[in-house]
Amino acid sequence: MTELTTGPVTVSITRRVDPSQEDQMLAWLRAGNELAERFDGFLGSGWVRPATESAEWHMLYRFASPQALDAWEQSAQRRWWLDSAQGFVDESSREHRTGIEGWFDEPSSVDVQDLRPPAAAPPRWKQMCAIFIVFFPLNLIGNVVGREYLSHWWLPGRVLLTVCIMMPLMTYVLLPWVTRLLAPWLHRVRS
């Protein structure tokens, strides 16, 4: 791929499958998902069918970057997986989509299956701890900088500016980073 995008990429594929091969298709999809999960940047996959007896299967898979997608698409594991479907799966269309629209196109059916079981949310107290780890130092820095450089501003204006800077930084940079860092602890199940 020679795209200049740096954000997530969703691949939308339409495949044709003999309706009598549904069990094989589901096993094939699970195998592909398990292989893709081993690649850095894999964000998930799923499928939609227009109707229960339809021969068309609309599939989505998503990677965190074009580079991560390329690593999967050029891999020997994916080639083996695709080769294993010869004779019962035909690809009829493929489209790469960047941005959020790839997950939210209007589906043609309600028959959707996510191939990965949803991860249970961490307990709220652990979520609170992760937010605190980000919020406290960020708020402290915001207050020090605000006092030093914006002390002559009207208080609500100073707070508004600080919040407008801190919220995107916290939401898009620091919280995702801390959540990844703390993932083993956040999702640990007590025995």
C-alpha positions as CSV (number, residue, x, y, z in Angstrom):
1,M,0.0,0.0,0.0
2,T,1.3,3.4,-0.8
3,E,-1.4,5.5,1.0
4,L,-0.4,8.5,2.9
5,T,-3.0,8.0,5.7
6,T,-1.8,7.3,9.2
7,G,-5.0,6.4,10.9
8,P,-7.1,3.2,11.0
9,V,-8.0,1.5,7.8
10,T,-11.1,-0.7,7.3
11,V,-11.2,-3.2,4.4
12,S,-14.7,-4.0,3.1
13,I,-14.9,-7.2,1.1
14,T,-17.9,-8.9,-0.6
15,R,-17.5,-12.6,-1.0
16,R,-19.8,-15.2,-2.6
17,V,-20.3,-18.5,-0.9
18,D,-22.6,-21.4,-1.7
19,P,-25.3,-21.2,1.1
20,S,-24.8,-25.0,1.7
21,Q,-21.2,-24.2,2.8
22,E,-22.2,-21.9,5.7
23,D,-20.6,-24.0,8.4
24,Q,-17.3,-24.2,6.5
25,M,-17.5,-20.4,5.9
26,L,-18.0,-19.7,9.6
27,A,-15.0,-21.9,10.5
28,W,-12.9,-20.2,7.8
29,L,-13.8,-16.8,9.1
30,R,-12.9,-17.8,12.7
31,A,-9.6,-19.1,11.5
32,G,-8.8,-15.9,9.6
33,N,-9.7,-13.8,12.6
34,E,-7.5,-15.9,14.9
35,L,-4.6,-15.4,12.5
36,A,-5.2,-11.7,12.1
37,E,-5.3,-11.2,15.9
38,R,-1.7,-12.2,16.0
39,F,-0.7,-9.1,14.0
40,D,0.1,-5.8,15.6
41,G,-2.6,-3.2,14.9
42,F,-5.5,-5.6,14.4
43,L,-8.6,-3.8,15.6
44,G,-11.4,-6.3,14.8
45,S,-13.5,-7.9,12.2
46,G,-17.1,-8.9,11.5
47,W,-19.5,-9.9,8.7
48,V,-23.0,-9.1,7.5
49,R,-25.3,-11.1,5.2
50,P,-28.3,-9.6,3.3
51,A,-30.4,-12.6,4.2
52,T,-30.0,-16.0,5.9
53,E,-29.9,-17.9,2.6
54,S,-27.8,-15.3,0.7
55,A,-24.7,-16.3,-1.2
56,E,-23.2,-12.8,-0.5
57,W,-21.2,-12.2,2.7
58,H,-20.0,-8.6,3.4
59,M,-16.9,-8.7,5.6
60,L,-15.0,-6.0,7.4
61,Y,-11.6,-6.1,9.1
62,R,-9.8,-3.1,10.6
63,F,-6.2,-2.3,11.3
64,A,-4.7,0.7,13.2
65,S,-2.6,1.9,10.2
66,P,-2.0,1.2,6.5
67,Q,1.4,-0.3,7.6
68,A,-0.3,-2.7,10.0
69,L,-2.8,-3.7,7.3
70,D,0.0,-4.2,4.8
71,A,1.8,-6.5,7.1
72,W,-1.3,-8.7,7.4
73,E,-2.2,-8.5,3.7
74,Q,1.4,-9.5,2.6
75,S,1.8,-12.2,5.2
76,A,2.3,-15.9,4.5
77,Q,-0.5,-16.7,7.1
78,R,-3.1,-14.7,5.1
79,R,-2.0,-16.3,1.8
80,W,-2.4,-19.8,3.4
81,W,-5.8,-18.7,4.9
82,L,-7.1,-17.4,1.5
83,D,-5.8,-20.5,-0.3
84,S,-7.7,-22.8,2.1
85,A,-11.0,-21.3,0.8
86,Q,-10.4,-22.2,-2.8
87,G,-13.4,-23.9,-4.2
88,F,-16.1,-22.5,-1.9
89,V,-15.4,-18.7,-1.5
90,D,-15.1,-16.2,-4.4
91,E,-14.2,-12.5,-3.8
92,S,-16.4,-10.1,-5.8
93,S,-15.4,-6.7,-4.5
94,R,-12.9,-5.1,-2.1
95,E,-12.6,-1.5,-0.8
96,H,-10.2,0.2,1.6
97,R,-11.7,2.9,3.8
98,T,-9.9,5.3,6.1
99,G,-11.6,7.0,8.9
100,I,-14.6,6.0,11.0
101,E,-17.0,5.5,8.1
102,G,-15.8,2.0,7.5
103,W,-17.5,0.7,10.6
104,F,-20.7,2.7,10.3
105,D,-21.9,2.2,6.7
106,E,-25.6,1.3,6.6
107,P,-25.8,-2.5,6.8
108,S,-28.0,-4.4,4.5
109,S,-29.1,-6.8,7.2
110,V,-29.2,-7.2,11.0
111,D,-27.4,-10.6,10.7
112,V,-24.1,-9.3,12.0
113,Q,-21.5,-11.3,13.9
114,D,-18.4,-10.0,15.5
115,L,-15.8,-12.8,15.3
116,R,-14.1,-11.8,18.6
117,P,-15.9,-12.2,21.9
118,P,-16.3,-8.7,23.5
119,A,-13.8,-8.0,26.2
120,A,-15.4,-7.4,29.5
121,A,-15.0,-3.8,30.7
122,P,-12.6,-3.4,33.7
123,P,-14.2,-2.7,37.1
124,R,-15.1,0.9,37.5
125,W,-12.6,1.4,40.3
126,K,-9.8,0.3,37.9
127,Q,-11.1,2.7,35.2
128,M,-11.1,5.5,37.8
129,C,-7.5,4.7,38.7
130,A,-6.4,4.8,35.1
131,I,-8.2,8.2,34.6
132,F,-6.6,9.5,37.8
133,I,-3.1,8.6,36.6
134,V,-3.7,10.8,33.5
135,F,-5.9,13.5,35.0
136,F,-3.9,14.4,38.1
137,P,-0.6,15.3,36.5
138,L,-2.2,16.8,33.5
139,N,-4.4,19.0,35.7
140,L,-1.4,19.9,37.9
141,I,0.6,21.0,34.8
142,G,-2.4,22.9,33.5
143,N,-2.8,24.8,36.8
144,V,0.8,25.7,37.1
145,V,1.0,26.9,33.4
146,G,-2.3,28.7,33.8
147,R,-1.1,30.5,37.0
148,E,2.2,31.4,35.4
149,Y,1.1,32.6,32.0
150,L,-2.6,33.4,32.2
151,S,-3.0,34.8,35.8
152,H,-4.3,38.1,34.3
153,W,-7.2,36.3,32.5
154,W,-10.7,36.1,33.8
155,L,-11.0,32.8,35.7
156,P,-13.8,31.1,33.5
157,G,-11.8,32.0,30.4
158,R,-8.6,30.6,31.8
159,V,-10.4,27.4,32.9
160,L,-12.1,27.1,29.4
161,L,-8.8,27.4,27.6
162,T,-7.1,24.9,29.9
163,V,-10.0,22.4,29.5
164,C,-10.1,22.8,25.7
165,I,-6.4,21.9,25.6
166,M,-6.4,19.2,28.2
167,M,-9.5,17.2,27.1
168,P,-8.3,16.3,23.6
169,L,-4.8,15.6,24.9
170,M,-6.2,13.4,27.6
171,T,-8.8,11.6,25.3
172,Y,-6.8,11.0,22.2
173,V,-3.2,10.7,23.5
174,L,-2.7,10.1,27.2
175,L,-5.7,7.9,28.1
176,P,-5.2,5.5,25.2
177,W,-1.5,5.2,26.0
178,V,-2.1,4.6,29.8
179,T,-4.9,2.1,29.0
180,R,-2.6,0.1,26.7
181,L,0.2,0.3,29.4
182,L,-2.2,-0.9,32.1
183,A,-4.1,-3.4,30.0
184,P,-2.8,-6.5,31.8
185,W,-3.9,-5.1,35.1
186,L,-7.2,-3.6,33.9
187,H,-8.3,-6.9,32.4
188,R,-6.9,-9.3,34.9
189,V,-9.5,-11.7,36.2
190,R,-9.4,-12.5,39.9
191,S,-9.2,-16.3,40.5
